[in-house]
Amino acid sequence: MYLDTGIIIKLLTPEPETAWFEATLRGHPFLTSELALVEVHSALFAKERANRITSVQRMRAEAKFHEWIETELLVLHALNRAVLRKSTQVLAQTHPTVPLRAMDALHVATCDLAQEFPLCTTDLRMYDAARILRLPTFPEKLPLTLQ
């Protein structure tokens, strides 16, 4: 299963969907892009600046993230030229229907190249791009309604 950075953040810090994702994703092997090495830290710093988490919570989340990588609970896929080329193709294939951002295109392309499905995201742009490209997604429908 491919996790976008938003899902990783939901698993690392308390958000309304955290418990649902923890329960639903338990036991799955995970893959993401090396891009997450920067994106996760950026998102955690942003949550701290917005007073949604404390500095202690941020540091714990960072440590947990790196532990996942070290223990290969979360495998990182290389950010390389093949991914960059595929990302440009993803942008072209989804234009003009989906206003996909560069980082999102990198995640969709990485998921496709790695063939590590489904793409787990709650980002509507990435979800729509994946659907256009006929890539399996999780959750199957957005917006997510928790039961």
N, C-alpha and C positions, 0 to 999 in steps of 0.2 A: 504494500500500500504506500502510495506517495503522499507525504504530508507537505502542504504549503506552510509557510512560516506562520500564518495566522492560526493554524491548528496547533502548531508546536507551542505557540504562546498560550493558547487556551489550556494546553496540558501542563504548562509550567506555572501558570498564575491563575488565581481565581477569576473566573468570568461566568456569566449566566449559563453557558453551555459546557463548562468544564466537567462537571460530574457525568453528564450524558456522554461526552466524548471519551472520558476515562473508562466508563463501563462498556461502551460500544466497541472501542478499539483495542481493548485488553486482549493480549495474546497474538496480535498481528505483528509481523516484521515490518519495519518502517524504513523508507528511503526518502531522502530529500536532496536538494542541490547544495553544493558547497556555499552557495549564495547565502544560505541560512546562517553561516558562521558570522556574517556581518548583520544580516537582517534581524536575527534574534536579539543581539545586543542592542541594536538601534531601537527595536520595539520595547525592550525592557527599560531602557533609559527614558523613552517617551512616556511609558506608564508611570515611572518614578517622577518625572517632571510634572505630570498631571495629577500627582498625589493619589494615584490609583493603587500604587504599591510603595512600600518603604524601601530604603536602600538595602536593608537586611533581606527583604523578600527578593529584591533584584539579584543580590549576590547569591542567594540560595538557588534561585531559578537558573542563573548562569552556571553554577556548579552542577546542578542536575542535568542541564543540557549537555555539558561536556562529559558527564558520566555516561549519558546515553550513547554518545559518540564513541567513547573509549571502550564501552562494553558491547558495542555494535548493536545495541537496541535500535539505534538510528544510524543507518549507513548513509554516508555522503557520496553523492555522485559528482564527478569532476565537472567543473565549469571550464569547458574547453572550446576550441573552434567549431567542433561539430555541433555543440549546443548553441553557440552563437549563430551559426548558419541556420539551424532548425528554428531558432527563435524568430529570425527574420521571416522565414517561411510561415510560421504561425501568425505573425502580424499580418502578412499579406493575405493569408487564407481567411482570416477573420475580419478583415477590413471590408467595408466600412461598418459592418453590423455591430462589432464589439470594439469599443474604444480601449483596447488592451494596452496596459502600461508595459514598459520594457521589462521590469522585474517579473511581472506576471507572465509575460511571454517566455522568459527564461525558465520559469517553473513548469509551465505547460510543455515546453520543448523537452526539458529534462525528463519529465514523466514519460513522455512519448518515446524518447530514445531509449530510456531504461526499460520500457515495457513493464513498469511496476505499477499496475493498476489495482484499484481505482485511484484517481486523483482525489484526495480528500481535501476539500476546501469549502469555505463558506463565503468566499469572495465571488460576488456575482459575475464580475468580468471574466475571471478565470473559469468559472463554472460554464458560462455561456460559450467561451472559446472552446472548452473541452467538448461540449455538446456538438458544436459545429464540426469539430474534427473527429467526432464519433469516438471519443475517449470515455471509458467508463468513469463515473464520478460517484463520490460519496460525500455527504448524503445524496440520495437519489433526487431529492427535490429541494429547491431553495425558494423562499427563505425557510430556514430550519424552524420547525415547530416542535418543541420538546414535549414528549408525552410523560 
